[in-house]
């Protein structure tokens, strides 16, 4: 742990960014383990096979319990155990889900998680199942839950959380720890507060008022604090969330982090057949088509951070095709690149068909003639 003076200098507080969560079509789930892949012989039509592969230190992990939740911290609506290849398969109707995996050293999932158990909250959450009758595969690296560090080094007085970020049993340097008071944004914003980069011993401190918080950690290979997570970045979700902070002290804990295997933002384009379809053109302020730009659907009215669905980049004609796997209300924009705030030189624009920049899709909708104007950011 850092000396109190150094820890105090390195603490950062960031404001809560308010977001509106879109309403998703609600449907029931069946529990699955080794169910047939949708679209194959004997598989159901109009459903998606979600294939989850769980690894421990790059090795397939058998008998891990995989859960798919409708909301962060909610009850699992589908549960399965991994086979000897570390694989669990779920046959799902269209919807948005949160993927978690855990492993208990004694196979007792009725007790609270403890040191020596393993846990993972998928860094690409939420995941989407469309109605295309195909399959989607996700790789989840699971990490061991470590005991909290011994007291010492945390600030005297005040309240908050302190501890270490661990990956593969070793401390993680230059990671940030984030404290959230809300789960509706799926942790895509910067949250209520964030630590300074962790030290060589993986240590961090965040001053927090009394309350309950969800703690996550991220380390981007690019070194930034914001923007989309990419393959090779480190991500961790504290298995004991939410954490209660009480007056006059610091909660000590260790947060496990795992390496992300896949890009987080799916591009639903090409010949993919979704529940609904959006087509249109992206132009510049002069009305001429713009190439190299995505059409993007967001679940927040700010149209920033990570979109939930992307088209392919536009060609010389500026046209885009964006299938929508899950009907519902979204916010529509266009930009070059994705994630975080657009920077100088980026192209960025919002759908101006209404004041909210929103579009709503029902099953079978095909919206055409959409035009989005992008401008260069200065």
C-alpha positions as CSV (number, residue, x, y, z in Angstrom):
1,X,0.0,0.0,0.0
2,X,1.2,3.6,-0.6
3,X,2.0,6.0,2.3
4,X,-1.1,8.1,3.1
5,X,0.3,11.3,1.7
6,X,1.1,9.7,-1.7
7,X,-2.3,8.0,-1.8
8,X,-4.0,11.2,-1.2
9,X,-2.2,13.0,-4.0
10,X,-3.0,10.2,-6.4
11,X,-6.8,10.0,-5.8
12,X,-9.1,11.3,-8.4
13,X,-12.9,11.9,-8.3
14,X,-14.9,11.9,-11.4
15,X,-18.5,12.9,-11.8
16,X,-21.3,10.5,-12.4
17,X,-22.5,10.6,-16.0
18,X,-26.2,10.2,-16.2
19,X,-27.5,7.9,-18.9
20,X,-30.9,6.7,-20.0
21,X,-31.2,2.9,-20.6
22,X,-33.3,1.9,-23.5
23,X,-36.2,-0.6,-23.1
24,X,-35.6,-4.0,-24.5
25,X,-38.0,-6.6,-25.7
26,X,-38.6,-9.0,-22.8
27,X,-38.9,-12.7,-23.3
28,X,-38.4,-15.9,-21.4
29,X,-35.4,-18.2,-21.4
30,X,-34.8,-21.9,-21.3
31,X,-32.0,-23.4,-19.2
32,X,-29.4,-25.0,-21.4
33,X,-26.3,-27.2,-21.3
34,X,-25.0,-28.7,-24.5
35,X,-28.2,-27.8,-26.4
36,X,-28.0,-28.0,-30.3
37,X,-26.7,-25.0,-32.1
38,X,-29.6,-23.1,-33.6
39,X,-29.7,-23.4,-37.4
40,X,-28.1,-26.9,-37.4
41,X,-30.1,-30.0,-38.0
42,X,-32.4,-30.5,-35.0
43,X,-31.8,-26.9,-33.8
44,X,-34.7,-24.5,-33.2
45,X,-35.4,-21.8,-35.7
46,X,-35.3,-18.1,-34.9
47,X,-33.1,-18.5,-31.8
48,X,-29.4,-18.0,-31.1
49,X,-26.9,-20.4,-29.7
50,X,-24.6,-18.6,-27.2
51,X,-21.4,-20.6,-26.8
52,X,-19.3,-19.7,-23.8
53,X,-15.8,-21.0,-23.5
54,X,-14.2,-20.5,-20.0
55,X,-10.5,-20.6,-19.5
56,X,-8.2,-20.6,-16.5
57,X,-4.7,-19.5,-17.2
58,X,-5.4,-20.1,-21.0
59,X,-6.5,-23.7,-20.2
60,X,-10.2,-24.8,-20.6
61,X,-11.9,-25.0,-17.2
62,X,-14.4,-27.8,-16.8
63,X,-17.4,-27.7,-14.3
64,X,-17.5,-23.9,-14.2
65,X,-21.0,-22.5,-13.7
66,X,-22.0,-20.0,-16.4
67,X,-24.9,-17.7,-16.0
68,X,-26.8,-15.3,-18.2
69,X,-28.6,-12.5,-16.4
70,X,-31.2,-9.9,-17.5
71,X,-29.5,-7.2,-15.4
72,X,-26.3,-6.6,-13.5
73,X,-26.5,-8.4,-10.2
74,X,-29.8,-10.0,-11.1
75,X,-30.9,-13.6,-10.9
76,X,-29.6,-15.8,-13.7
77,X,-32.3,-16.7,-16.2
78,X,-30.1,-19.4,-17.8
79,X,-27.5,-21.5,-16.1
80,X,-25.1,-24.2,-17.4
81,X,-21.9,-26.0,-16.5
82,X,-18.9,-26.2,-18.8
83,X,-17.8,-29.5,-20.2
84,X,-14.3,-31.0,-20.3
85,X,-13.5,-28.5,-23.1
86,X,-14.6,-25.6,-20.9
87,X,-17.6,-25.0,-23.1
88,X,-21.3,-24.3,-22.2
89,X,-24.0,-23.7,-24.8
90,X,-27.3,-21.9,-24.4
91,X,-30.2,-21.8,-26.8
92,X,-31.6,-18.3,-26.3
93,X,-34.4,-16.2,-27.7
94,X,-33.6,-12.6,-28.8
95,X,-32.5,-10.3,-26.0
96,X,-29.8,-8.6,-24.1
97,X,-27.9,-10.6,-21.4
98,X,-25.1,-10.2,-18.9
99,X,-22.7,-13.1,-18.9
100,X,-20.9,-14.3,-15.7
101,X,-18.9,-17.4,-14.9
102,X,-17.7,-18.8,-11.6
103,X,-16.0,-21.8,-10.2
104,X,-16.0,-23.0,-6.6
105,X,-13.2,-25.2,-5.3
106,X,-15.8,-27.3,-3.4
107,X,-18.6,-27.0,-6.0
108,X,-20.8,-25.3,-3.3
109,X,-22.5,-22.4,-5.1
110,X,-24.9,-21.8,-2.1
111,X,-22.2,-20.2,0.0
112,X,-20.7,-16.7,-0.6
113,X,-17.6,-16.5,-2.8
114,X,-14.4,-16.8,-0.9
115,X,-10.6,-16.6,-1.5
116,X,-9.5,-19.4,-3.7
117,X,-12.7,-19.5,-5.8
118,X,-12.7,-18.1,-9.3
119,X,-15.0,-15.5,-10.9
120,X,-15.5,-13.5,-14.1
121,X,-17.9,-10.9,-15.3
122,X,-17.5,-10.8,-19.1
123,X,-15.8,-7.5,-20.1
124,X,-17.9,-7.3,-23.2
125,X,-21.2,-7.2,-21.4
126,X,-24.0,-6.9,-22.3
127,X,-24.1,-9.7,-25.0
128,X,-26.9,-9.9,-27.5
129,X,-28.8,-12.8,-29.0
130,X,-30.6,-12.0,-32.2
131,X,-33.2,-14.0,-34.0
132,X,-31.0,-15.1,-36.9
133,X,-30.9,-18.8,-36.0
134,X,-27.1,-18.8,-35.9
135,X,-24.6,-18.9,-33.0
136,X,-22.3,-16.5,-31.2
137,X,-19.2,-17.5,-29.3
138,X,-17.6,-15.8,-26.3
139,X,-14.3,-16.5,-24.6
140,X,-14.2,-15.7,-20.9
141,X,-11.0,-15.8,-18.9
142,X,-11.7,-16.5,-15.2
143,X,-9.5,-15.2,-12.3
144,X,-9.0,-16.4,-8.8
145,X,-10.5,-14.3,-6.0
146,X,-7.8,-13.3,-3.6
147,X,-8.0,-12.5,0.1
148,X,-7.9,-8.8,0.9
149,X,-4.5,-7.2,1.7
150,X,-3.4,-6.7,5.3
151,X,-4.2,-3.3,6.8
152,X,-1.5,-0.6,6.5
153,X,-0.9,2.3,4.2
154,X,-4.5,3.4,3.8
155,X,-5.3,7.0,4.7
156,X,-6.1,7.9,8.3
157,X,-9.6,9.1,8.8
158,X,-12.2,9.5,6.0
159,X,-13.9,6.6,4.2
160,X,-13.6,4.7,1.0
161,X,-12.0,1.6,-0.5
162,X,-8.4,0.5,-0.8
163,X,-6.5,-2.6,-1.9
164,X,-4.8,-4.1,-4.9
165,X,-5.5,-5.2,-8.4
166,X,-4.3,-8.8,-9.2
167,X,-4.0,-10.7,-12.4
168,X,-2.6,-14.2,-12.6
169,X,-1.5,-13.9,-8.9
170,X,0.7,-10.9,-9.7
171,X,0.0,-7.2,-8.9
172,X,-1.1,-5.0,-11.9
173,X,0.5,-1.6,-12.3
174,X,-1.2,1.3,-14.1
175,X,-4.7,0.0,-13.8
176,X,-7.6,2.3,-12.7
177,X,-10.3,1.3,-10.3
178,X,-13.8,2.7,-10.8
179,X,-16.6,3.0,-8.3
180,X,-20.2,3.0,-9.6
181,X,-23.4,3.8,-7.7
182,X,-25.7,2.7,-10.7
183,X,-25.8,-0.4,-12.8
184,X,-28.2,0.8,-15.5
185,X,-25.4,2.1,-17.8
186,X,-23.7,-1.4,-17.8
187,X,-20.6,0.4,-16.5
188,X,-19.9,2.1,-19.8
189,X,-19.3,5.6,-18.3
190,X,-16.6,6.6,-15.9
191,X,-18.8,6.1,-12.8
192,X,-18.9,8.1,-9.6
193,X,-15.2,8.0,-8.8
194,X,-11.9,6.6,-10.1
195,X,-8.5,5.9,-8.6
196,X,-5.2,7.1,-10.0
197,X,-3.2,4.5,-11.8
198,X,-2.2,1.6,-9.5
199,X,1.4,1.4,-8.2
200,X,4.0,-1.2,-8.9
201,X,2.4,-3.3,-6.1
202,X,-1.1,-3.0,-7.7
203,X,-2.3,-0.7,-4.8
204,X,-5.1,1.8,-5.1
205,X,-7.2,4.1,-2.9
206,X,-10.5,5.9,-3.6
207,X,-12.1,8.3,-1.1
208,X,-15.9,7.6,-1.0
209,X,-18.7,8.8,1.1
210,X,-20.6,6.1,3.0
211,X,-22.8,4.0,0.6
212,X,-22.9,1.0,-1.6
213,X,-20.7,0.8,-4.7
214,X,-19.9,-1.5,-7.6
215,X,-16.1,-1.7,-8.2
216,X,-14.4,-2.5,-11.5
217,X,-10.9,-2.2,-12.8
218,X,-9.5,-1.6,-16.3
219,X,-6.1,-1.3,-17.8
220,X,-6.0,-0.3,-21.5
221,X,-3.0,-1.2,-23.5
222,X,-3.3,2.3,-25.0
223,X,-2.8,3.8,-21.5
224,X,-6.0,5.8,-21.6
225,X,-8.7,6.0,-18.9
226,X,-11.7,6.2,-21.3
227,X,-12.8,4.7,-24.6
228,X,-13.7,1.2,-25.7
229,X,-12.0,-1.9,-24.2
230,X,-10.1,-3.9,-26.8
231,X,-8.5,-7.3,-27.2
232,X,-5.6,-7.6,-24.8
233,X,-6.8,-5.0,-22.3
234,X,-7.3,-6.0,-18.7
235,X,-10.7,-5.9,-17.1
236,X,-12.0,-6.9,-13.6
237,X,-15.2,-6.9,-11.7
238,X,-15.1,-7.3,-7.9
239,X,-16.9,-10.6,-7.1
240,X,-18.2,-9.2,-3.8
241,X,-20.1,-6.3,-5.4
242,X,-21.8,-4.3,-4.2
243,X,-19.4,-3.1,-1.6
244,X,-20.7,-1.2,1.5
245,X,-18.6,1.7,2.7
246,X,-19.2,2.8,6.2
247,X,-18.1,6.1,8.0
248,X,-14.6,6.3,9.4
249,X,-12.8,3.6,7.5
250,X,-11.6,2.0,4.3
251,X,-12.8,-1.3,3.0
252,X,-9.7,-3.4,2.0
253,X,-10.1,-5.8,-0.9
254,X,-8.3,-7.4,-3.9
255,X,-9.8,-7.1,-7.4
256,X,-9.0,-9.8,-9.9
257,X,-8.5,-8.8,-13.5
258,X,-8.5,-10.9,-16.7
259,X,-7.3,-10.3,-20.3
260,X,-10.0,-9.6,-22.8
261,X,-10.1,-12.0,-25.7
262,X,-12.5,-10.4,-28.1
263,X,-13.5,-7.0,-29.4
264,X,-16.5,-5.7,-27.4
265,X,-18.6,-4.1,-30.1
266,X,-20.3,-6.4,-32.6
267,X,-20.7,-5.2,-36.2
268,X,-24.1,-6.5,-37.3
269,X,-23.8,-5.9,-41.0
270,X,-23.1,-7.6,-44.3
271,X,-25.8,-10.2,-45.0
272,X,-26.8,-10.7,-41.4
273,X,-30.6,-11.0,-40.9
274,X,-31.8,-9.2,-37.8
275,X,-35.2,-8.8,-36.2
276,X,-35.3,-5.3,-37.9
277,X,-33.2,-3.4,-40.4
278,X,-32.0,0.2,-40.8
279,X,-30.7,1.5,-44.0
280,X,-29.6,5.0,-45.1
281,X,-26.8,7.3,-46.1
282,X,-24.1,9.3,-44.3
283,X,-23.2,12.7,-45.8
284,X,-21.1,15.7,-45.0
285,X,-22.4,19.3,-44.5
286,X,-22.2,19.8,-48.2
287,X,-24.6,16.9,-48.8
288,X,-22.0,14.7,-50.4
289,X,-21.5,11.1,-49.3
290,X,-18.8,10.3,-46.7
291,X,-16.8,7.2,-46.7
292,X,-15.1,5.4,-43.8
293,X,-17.9,6.1,-41.3
294,X,-20.0,3.8,-39.1
295,X,-23.7,4.1,-38.4
296,X,-24.1,3.4,-34.7
297,X,-26.9,2.6,-32.3
298,X,-26.5,3.6,-28.6
299,X,-28.5,2.9,-25.5
300,X,-27.7,6.3,-24.0
301,X,-28.9,9.8,-25.2
302,X,-25.4,11.2,-25.1
303,X,-24.4,9.0,-28.1
304,X,-20.9,8.5,-26.6
305,X,-18.9,5.6,-25.2
306,X,-19.5,2.2,-26.7
307,X,-22.3,1.7,-29.1
308,X,-24.4,-1.5,-28.9
309,X,-24.5,-2.1,-32.6
310,X,-22.4,-0.9,-35.5
311,X,-22.7,-1.0,-39.3
312,X,-19.8,-1.7,-41.6
313,X,-17.9,1.4,-42.5
314,X,-19.4,3.3,-45.5
315,X,-18.0,3.2,-49.0
316,X,-17.8,5.9,-51.5
317,X,-21.6,6.1,-51.8
318,X,-21.9,6.8,-48.0
319,X,-24.6,4.1,-47.7
320,X,-24.9,1.9,-44.7
321,X,-26.9,-1.2,-43.8
322,X,-27.5,-1.9,-40.1
323,X,-29.4,-5.0,-39.0
324,X,-30.9,-4.8,-35.5
325,X,-30.9,-8.1,-33.6
326,X,-33.1,-6.9,-30.7
327,X,-36.1,-4.6,-31.2
328,X,-36.4,-1.6,-28.9
329,X,-35.6,2.1,-28.6
330,X,-32.1,3.3,-29.5
331,X,-30.2,6.5,-30.2
332,X,-28.7,6.8,-33.7
333,X,-25.5,8.5,-34.7
334,X,-22.6,8.2,-37.0
335,X,-18.8,8.6,-36.6
336,X,-15.4,7.5,-37.7
337,X,-14.1,5.2,-35.0
338,X,-16.1,4.3,-31.9
339,X,-16.0,4.6,-28.1
340,X,-15.3,7.7,-26.0
341,X,-15.7,11.3,-27.1
342,X,-14.8,12.0,-30.7
343,X,-11.5,13.8,-31.1
344,X,-10.1,16.4,-33.4
345,X,-10.3,15.3,-37.0
346,X,-13.0,12.7,-36.3
347,X,-16.3,12.7,-38.3
348,X,-19.3,12.8,-36.0
349,X,-23.0,13.4,-36.3
350,X,-26.5,12.5,-34.9
351,X,-29.7,11.5,-36.5
352,X,-31.8,14.7,-36.6
353,X,-35.2,13.2,-37.4
354,X,-36.3,14.2,-33.9
355,X,-35.0,16.1,-30.9
356,X,-34.0,13.0,-29.0
357,X,-32.0,11.5,-32.0
358,X,-33.9,8.3,-31.4
359,X,-35.3,5.4,-33.5
360,X,-37.6,2.7,-32.3
361,X,-37.8,-0.8,-33.9
362,X,-40.5,-3.4,-33.8
363,X,-40.1,-7.0,-35.0
364,X,-39.9,-6.9,-38.8
365,X,-39.4,-3.2,-39.2
366,X,-37.4,-2.0,-42.2
367,X,-36.5,1.7,-41.9
368,X,-35.0,3.2,-45.0
369,X,-34.1,6.7,-46.3
370,X,-32.3,7.6,-43.1
371,X,-29.8,10.4,-43.7
372,X,-27.2,11.4,-41.0
373,X,-24.9,14.4,-41.5
374,X,-21.4,14.3,-40.0
375,X,-19.1,17.1,-39.4
376,X,-15.4,17.2,-38.6
377,X,-14.6,17.7,-35.0
378,X,-12.3,20.5,-34.2
